[in-house]
C-alpha cells in the first residue's frame, strides 16, 4: 500500500507572520543564523511574539551546512530553556538544523528515561529562501566537518507542524542565491517526478512546481522586487517539498550531497552542475529503441511536453528538449556549466573520485533513482560534470 502525507498547515502570501501571535504557546525557542539577528530580520518574528505575550530565546549559531557540533549545542540550549514551541527562520540550513535539534532533544530526553512522556514542541518553519522546501519535508541534512560528509536524515517526526511562506522575506535575496536555490527547487521536482516512489499525488505536485519554476525563476532572478515571481517561486519550493518528501529523490541529490560536503559547493549550484547529465543518464535514450524506452525517459518527455518545449510525441526528442531547456535556464542564471569553473583542484577531484562515488552510492536518495547505478557510472557522471562534457 502506498502512502501520501499531506504535511503541515501552510500559510502563504504577504504579511503572514502575524500568525505567530496565535500559536498558543508560552515559550518559543527560535533557531536561526547570525545574519537574521544582525540584519534585524529576526525582529519580524520577535515583534509578533511580543505582541502575543510569548517568551522566547534565540539560538543564532547556525551556519551553512550545519555541523553535528552545532546541533549538539542547540540541543543543550533548547533543553535548558524547555520551550513549548520551536520557531525556525532562515534558509534550508537553519530549518534543517532546527529539525535535527528538536528531534534529537526529544530522543535524548526519552532515551534517558524510557517511561518519560515528552510532549513534542509545536514546530513552525519560516523559510527566507525559495529552495529547499524543508519547511514541509521529513528531510534534514547535517554535516560531519571531520570527514567532509553530509548526512541526509529522514524522520517523519521532523516534519514541521506549520509553515509560513511570506514572500516579503525573499524579495532581497541576492541574484546568485536566487539562482542556486531556484535550481534546487527544479531538481527536487524533476527527481520526484521520475522517482521509483512517484505516485499520481506526487506527480501532480511535481508538475506544478516545474511549471512555476520555468515561468518565474528567471523573472525573480532578473528583478528581485517582482513580488509575483517571488511569491510563485516561494510556493514552488514548498510544493516541490511536498512532492519529494513523499516520493523521495535520486542520484542528482546523492551526488550533490557529497560535492557539497567534500568541495563546499553550494547545494543548489551542485544540483545545477549535475542535472543535465543525470537526466541524460537516467533516460538512457541513446541505448534503447523506441519500443524499449525506460519509464524515466517517458516521464522526462512528459515534462518537455507539458512545458511546451516540444509538440512531438517522440520520447527521444522530448528528453533532448528538456535537457536543452535545463541547460539554457542554468546558463541564463549565470551558473557555471562545469565544476572546473569553480576552481576545484583537478588532482584532488580525480584522487577522491572513487570515494565520493561510493558515498553517493550509499546516500539515502539513491534507492529511488529511476535507474540503478554503479560506482563506475557515478565516476563517469562526476567527470562529465567536472569537465562539462
Legacy VTK file of the C-alpha trace (Angstrom):
# vtk DataFile Version 3.0
C-alpha trace
ASCII
DATASET POLYDATA
POINTS 389 float
0.000 0.000 0.000
1.299 3.442 -0.929
1.060 6.395 1.450
0.823 10.115 0.770
1.410 12.501 3.675
-0.194 15.921 3.272
2.172 17.626 5.723
1.891 20.799 7.829
-0.602 23.607 7.610
0.847 26.173 5.186
0.145 29.911 5.337
1.302 31.759 2.226
1.217 35.223 0.721
2.441 38.504 2.183
2.216 39.620 5.803
1.545 36.101 7.087
3.924 36.376 10.069
1.024 37.721 12.134
0.011 34.062 12.542
2.787 33.784 15.122
0.646 35.689 17.622
-1.868 32.860 17.518
0.350 29.800 18.080
-0.899 29.262 21.625
2.380 28.768 23.486
4.208 30.359 26.395
7.852 29.868 25.437
9.319 29.763 21.937
12.833 28.614 21.052
13.996 30.428 17.899
16.621 28.756 15.693
18.250 30.986 13.092
21.570 32.201 11.698
23.669 35.218 12.756
22.664 37.306 9.713
18.981 37.149 10.668
19.919 38.729 14.018
22.474 41.320 12.884
20.280 42.429 9.975
17.265 42.814 12.238
15.265 40.322 10.173
14.577 38.261 13.274
12.644 41.223 14.705
9.871 40.373 12.275
9.388 37.230 14.348
10.132 38.537 17.822
7.821 41.548 17.374
4.933 39.185 16.688
5.814 37.015 19.703
5.958 40.057 21.956
2.536 41.145 20.763
1.307 37.673 21.645
2.974 37.840 25.111
5.177 34.851 24.260
8.578 34.483 25.949
11.426 33.485 23.650
15.110 32.607 23.409
17.181 32.923 20.240
19.787 30.341 19.201
21.580 32.004 16.291
24.695 29.895 15.767
23.514 28.154 12.612
25.989 28.204 9.715
25.674 26.879 6.156
25.831 23.082 6.086
25.189 22.891 9.854
27.719 20.613 11.575
26.968 17.989 14.202
28.654 20.112 16.882
26.212 22.992 16.388
23.270 20.583 16.522
24.565 19.183 19.825
24.956 22.675 21.310
21.476 23.606 20.147
20.039 20.534 21.863
21.589 21.625 25.173
20.372 25.226 24.900
16.876 24.127 23.916
16.688 21.618 26.752
17.668 24.253 29.309
15.024 26.692 28.014
12.391 23.941 27.778
10.075 25.583 25.208
6.628 24.502 24.100
7.268 25.802 20.563
10.238 25.833 18.182
10.342 28.538 15.515
12.979 28.472 12.811
13.619 31.319 10.404
16.154 31.227 7.599
17.284 29.173 4.636
17.487 25.416 4.381
20.426 25.201 6.786
18.522 26.917 9.615
15.384 24.839 9.084
17.338 21.576 8.765
19.285 22.408 11.935
16.109 23.223 13.864
14.610 19.905 12.801
17.646 17.990 13.996
17.886 19.942 17.266
14.232 19.405 18.127
14.264 15.749 17.075
17.448 14.796 18.946
16.415 16.729 22.039
13.249 14.634 22.252
15.245 11.478 21.507
17.754 12.252 24.275
15.044 13.050 26.816
13.094 9.862 26.164
16.319 7.843 25.952
17.346 8.862 29.448
14.007 7.749 30.833
12.141 5.178 28.754
8.964 5.870 30.726
9.133 9.618 30.132
6.401 11.199 28.076
7.907 14.202 26.350
5.418 16.380 24.562
6.898 17.432 21.259
7.003 21.246 20.986
4.977 22.799 18.193
7.342 23.300 15.256
6.973 26.324 12.962
9.202 26.877 9.921
9.626 30.227 8.162
11.822 29.978 5.037
13.718 33.047 3.840
14.914 31.435 0.598
12.888 29.690 -2.099
14.808 26.466 -2.481
14.893 23.568 -0.083
11.214 23.083 0.713
12.483 21.994 4.119
9.517 23.688 5.786
7.263 20.780 4.700
9.603 17.791 4.499
10.809 14.969 6.714
14.369 15.567 5.461
17.248 17.234 7.302
20.841 17.403 6.073
23.623 17.806 8.619
27.380 17.838 8.059
30.298 15.987 9.579
33.100 18.533 9.198
35.735 15.991 10.250
35.043 13.714 7.302
33.619 16.382 4.952
30.378 14.466 4.537
26.703 15.406 4.519
24.172 13.076 6.096
20.562 13.275 4.901
18.266 12.300 7.781
14.697 11.224 7.086
12.286 11.072 10.023
8.556 11.752 9.891
8.803 13.289 13.363
10.849 16.142 11.864
8.044 17.437 9.650
7.031 20.910 10.903
3.508 21.493 12.212
3.186 24.845 10.478
4.938 26.603 7.592
4.694 30.329 7.000
5.601 31.439 3.473
5.840 35.216 3.486
7.073 36.463 0.108
8.263 39.722 1.710
11.090 37.736 3.312
12.632 36.702 -0.019
12.482 39.875 -2.118
16.002 40.939 -1.072
17.658 37.557 -1.691
20.772 38.135 -3.877
20.736 37.048 -7.522
23.257 34.209 -7.088
21.304 32.680 -4.205
18.033 33.139 -6.096
19.591 31.172 -8.973
21.074 28.359 -6.862
18.004 27.853 -4.703
15.698 28.064 -7.703
17.518 25.243 -9.497
17.335 23.257 -6.250
13.534 23.574 -6.477
13.608 22.384 -10.084
15.819 19.417 -9.198
13.520 18.435 -6.320
10.520 18.475 -8.619
12.120 16.637 -11.552
13.640 13.950 -9.321
10.329 13.457 -7.504
8.541 13.147 -10.872
10.778 10.299 -12.072
11.360 8.658 -8.669
10.513 4.973 -8.312
8.223 6.058 -5.441
6.323 8.613 -7.548
2.530 8.455 -7.446
-0.357 10.345 -9.023
-0.325 12.612 -5.977
3.382 13.463 -6.111
3.307 13.799 -9.915
0.628 16.487 -9.667
2.714 18.493 -7.206
5.981 17.996 -9.085
4.396 19.038 -12.382
3.052 22.262 -10.887
6.396 23.089 -9.266
8.273 22.534 -12.549
5.872 24.822 -14.416
6.196 27.529 -11.761
9.996 27.413 -11.890
10.232 27.699 -15.665
7.765 30.575 -15.654
9.048 32.564 -12.675
12.674 31.795 -11.751
14.311 33.945 -14.440
11.878 36.765 -13.600
12.790 36.604 -9.898
16.478 36.484 -10.830
16.294 39.470 -13.188
14.132 41.635 -10.927
14.222 40.774 -7.252
11.333 43.062 -6.366
8.960 41.286 -8.781
6.713 40.140 -5.956
4.542 37.945 -8.126
7.577 35.962 -9.319
8.982 35.840 -5.778
5.716 34.537 -4.353
5.351 31.956 -7.128
8.907 30.668 -6.543
8.277 30.519 -2.787
5.181 28.451 -3.486
7.076 26.271 -5.980
9.713 25.472 -3.367
7.064 24.361 -0.892
5.088 22.377 -3.491
8.233 20.566 -4.653
8.997 19.832 -0.997
5.601 18.163 -0.596
6.349 16.105 -3.710
9.784 14.838 -2.745
9.088 14.235 0.940
6.609 11.637 -0.320
8.367 10.386 -3.459
11.994 10.909 -2.359
14.759 11.923 -4.763
17.556 10.353 -6.820
21.252 10.370 -7.631
21.294 14.064 -8.523
20.933 14.773 -4.808
23.115 11.833 -3.769
25.958 13.306 -5.823
25.228 16.905 -4.812
25.387 15.980 -1.119
28.958 14.732 -1.345
30.045 17.526 -3.714
28.869 19.984 -1.084
30.396 18.116 1.815
33.757 17.451 0.187
34.303 20.507 -2.029
31.983 23.022 -0.313
29.947 23.703 -3.440
26.590 25.338 -2.555
23.870 22.707 -2.726
21.717 24.305 -5.424
24.754 25.015 -7.595
25.890 21.394 -7.226
22.458 20.233 -8.366
22.636 22.556 -11.378
26.058 21.255 -12.411
24.756 17.678 -12.366
21.168 17.921 -13.588
21.603 17.746 -17.401
23.927 14.735 -17.108
21.698 12.901 -14.639
18.658 13.356 -16.880
20.653 12.018 -19.834
21.894 9.025 -17.804
18.507 8.121 -16.341
16.700 8.442 -19.670
19.329 6.329 -21.476
17.675 7.013 -24.825
20.890 6.521 -26.813
20.982 2.852 -25.855
17.330 1.960 -26.415
14.933 1.548 -29.277
11.550 3.240 -29.480
9.942 0.056 -28.178
12.194 -0.086 -25.117
12.157 3.438 -23.712
12.565 3.482 -19.965
9.855 4.762 -17.651
12.188 7.639 -16.764
12.660 8.611 -20.417
8.909 8.637 -20.962
8.385 10.825 -17.884
11.158 13.258 -18.865
9.462 13.532 -22.271
6.160 14.228 -20.484
7.836 17.156 -18.714
9.020 18.560 -22.045
5.502 18.175 -23.410
3.681 19.938 -20.556
6.267 22.738 -20.593
5.569 23.264 -24.287
9.187 22.533 -25.218
8.083 20.154 -27.959
4.892 19.237 -29.774
6.247 15.851 -30.782
5.290 12.591 -29.086
8.766 11.247 -29.790
10.339 10.322 -26.436
13.903 10.804 -27.619
13.125 14.309 -28.871
11.304 15.128 -25.642
14.286 14.138 -23.498
16.641 16.181 -25.692
14.316 19.185 -25.479
14.190 19.007 -21.689
17.978 18.752 -21.364
18.412 21.738 -23.703
15.878 23.801 -21.748
17.523 22.969 -18.413
20.956 23.924 -19.790
19.586 27.192 -21.182
17.929 28.111 -17.892
21.092 27.373 -15.923
23.169 29.467 -18.348
20.712 32.367 -18.166
21.014 32.326 -14.378
24.780 32.802 -14.535
25.576 29.360 -13.118
28.756 27.731 -14.495
28.301 24.624 -16.637
31.200 22.688 -15.138
32.756 22.094 -11.721
36.176 23.043 -13.094
34.959 26.649 -13.371
34.612 26.755 -9.578
38.394 26.438 -9.140
38.138 22.981 -7.602
41.583 21.327 -7.665
41.617 18.801 -10.515
44.128 16.466 -8.852
42.135 16.388 -5.604
38.967 15.698 -7.550
40.470 12.804 -9.511
42.031 11.262 -6.405
38.738 11.358 -4.499
36.568 10.116 -7.380
36.110 6.505 -6.246
35.470 7.582 -2.671
32.849 10.211 -3.472
31.129 7.802 -5.872
30.959 5.165 -3.149
29.474 7.712 -0.744
26.906 8.823 -3.329
26.040 5.175 -3.954
25.217 4.752 -0.251
23.262 8.010 0.021
19.650 7.707 1.141
18.386 9.258 -2.115
19.981 6.645 -4.390
17.488 3.768 -3.902
14.626 5.727 -5.504
16.605 6.823 -8.556
14.781 5.551 -11.658
17.877 3.773 -12.988
20.222 1.576 -10.991
23.728 2.928 -10.926
27.237 1.559 -10.286
30.326 3.200 -8.887
31.848 3.298 -12.376
28.781 5.037 -13.786
28.847 7.593 -10.975
32.526 8.186 -11.698
31.642 8.994 -15.303
28.801 11.325 -14.259
31.079 13.187 -11.850
33.699 13.551 -14.600
31.119 14.849 -17.082
30.003 17.452 -14.550
33.611 18.356 -13.746
34.710 18.927 -17.340
31.331 19.967 -18.774
31.047 17.281 -21.393
LINES 1 390
389 0 1 2 3 4 5 6 7 8 9 10 11 12 13 14 15 16 17 18 19 20 21 22 23 24 25 26 27 28 29 30 31 32 33 34 35 36 37 38 39 40 41 42 43 44 45 46 47 48 49 50 51 52 53 54 55 56 57 58 59 60 61 62 63 64 65 66 67 68 69 70 71 72 73 74 75 76 77 78 79 80 81 82 83 84 85 86 87 88 89 90 91 92 93 94 95 96 97 98 99 100 101 102 103 104 105 106 107 108 109 110 111 112 113 114 115 116 117 118 119 120 121 122 123 124 125 126 127 128 129 130 131 132 133 134 135 136 137 138 139 140 141 142 143 144 145 146 147 148 149 150 151 152 153 154 155 156 157 158 159 160 161 162 163 164 165 166 167 168 169 170 171 172 173 174 175 176 177 178 179 180 181 182 183 184 185 186 187 188 189 190 191 192 193 194 195 196 197 198 199 200 201 202 203 204 205 206 207 208 209 210 211 212 213 214 215 216 217 218 219 220 221 222 223 224 225 226 227 228 229 230 231 232 233 234 235 236 237 238 239 240 241 242 243 244 245 246 247 248 249 250 251 252 253 254 255 256 257 258 259 260 261 262 263 264 265 266 267 268 269 270 271 272 273 274 275 276 277 278 279 280 281 282 283 284 285 286 287 288 289 290 291 292 293 294 295 296 297 298 299 300 301 302 303 304 305 306 307 308 309 310 311 312 313 314 315 316 317 318 319 320 321 322 323 324 325 326 327 328 329 330 331 332 333 334 335 336 337 338 339 340 341 342 343 344 345 346 347 348 349 350 351 352 353 354 355 356 357 358 359 360 361 362 363 364 365 366 367 368 369 370 371 372 373 374 375 376 377 378 379 380 381 382 383 384 385 386 387 388
